[in-house]
Amino acid sequence: MTDAAPAPDRFSRLRARPEGFEERSKALTARRYARERRFKALGLGAILVAMALLLILLSSVVRQGYGAFWQTYVRVPVTLDAAVLDPKGTGDPEVIGKGNFQKLIYEGLFGLFPEAKARPERRQLTRLVSSGANLILRQKVLDDPSLVGTTRDVWIVASDEVDQFMKGAIARDAPPAARPLKDGAIAAIDRLEADGRIEQRFNTLLFTQGDSREPELAGIWGAVVGSFYLMLVTALLSTPLGVGAALYLEEFAPKSRATDFIEVNINNLAAVPSIVFGLLGLAVFLGLFNMPRSAPIVGGLTLTLMTLPTIVVATRAALRAVPPSIHQAALGIGASKVQTIWHHVLPLALPGILTGVIIGLAQALGETAPLLMIGMVAFVVDAPSTPFDPSTALPVQIYLWADSPERAFTERTSAAIMILLAFLILMNLIAVLLRRRFERRW
């Protein structure tokens, strides 16, 4: 009796691979790995392109704006004649303030070039200094009235044309018709430079002065103070309203069609263009309530409307990130709903809430369109004293300077962009530090 044949292995057909199976398998694996490498290369390439474009943008801004942090000054011997400034010798600041300081500056400048007798020659000399330099000299004398009657070497702010010439923005060998400085003015600049009477100094006026129609005197102080009041109003209003609304929707509101409708609209409002909020502020705060135009209080209210959706969404996400066990444990030991939220949930969600608030405020700090709609585009020289005074903001100041034709304003526009970017980077850095400081891991 012959032995029974072994039972066929049911996996034998799987082990019996067709001819060429291994080669095809290796080819498929190679193609899959090649696709993965191409995908990684595309991702890396996208990152490199984005970084390159960002570096080009930043380098362009820095290259154009670095010069604005330096200003050309001319050292002029100025005789502060008492007969001109204080003819009666009263020492009254109002009398001294009405003196013709510009005349004294021009006389000192003419004294450096006694050979310049004709009117055209003297007109070229007057273009070497700023037409608003008398205001700075006036303030200096008012701060120290003992200067009246003395002769001092005073560093006078040079005109924007001289400043750009000293920085190389105006070519010396350009045709006379193509440059604002004539040959006589250039010769006078060379002579002043040889005598050590002209040099570039750190531009403190950029940080201490308000806006001006003279680019060499224009500064960002008024815009910085206006932005501070804007952020103050926005933070005081948007933070409690946004956090409170998020708490109600996340912890107390019943799940219904009404709350679903509100949630959908909040998410949609976060993506609405900022100019729509500007139109809303124009219609409500200016048109309906007749609030002061171009005031930080109106700008802050408008930016509050724009910032609220961002804060609400970020706060709700932070509240959802708190483990449910925290709620259950607090409720299990007898805490009320409010006690659970106030003493346990909010402290744990604080890093995410602070991050959302700071990011929302940083977004508001860089907005321009809503402020243009409510009239904060006016030419305002003085810094506001209260949120109800006319003012401008730093992004609007950049917009105004970018629209000016003078080459020096282009330089200051880039410098203001650098300062605004520094503020935004600082705010985002604070958000990161706060998150790391208060973050807890489970």
Secondary structure, 3 states (H helix, E strand, C coil): CCCCCCCCCCCHHHHCCCCCHHHHHHHHHHHHHHHHHHHHHHHHHHHHHHHHHHHHHHHHHHHHHHHHHEEEEEEEEEECCHHHHCCCCCCCHHHHHCCCHHHHHHHHHHHHCCCCCCHHHHHHHHCCECCCHHHHHHHHHHHCHHHCCCEEEEEEEECHHHHHHHCCCCCCCCCHHHCCCCHHHHHHHHHHHHCCCEEEEECCHHHHCCCCCCHHHCCCHHHHHHHHHHHHHHHHHHHHHHHHHHHHHHHHCCCCHHHHHHHHHHHHHCCCCHHHHHHHHHHHHHHHCCCCCCCHHHHHHHHHHHHHHHHHHHHHHHHHCCCHHHHHHHHHCCCCHHHHHHHHHHHHHHHHHHHHHHHHHHHHHCCCHHHHHCCCCCCCCCCCCCCCCCCCCHHHHHHHHHCCCCHHHHHHHHHHHHHHHHHHHHHHHHHHHHHHHHCCCC
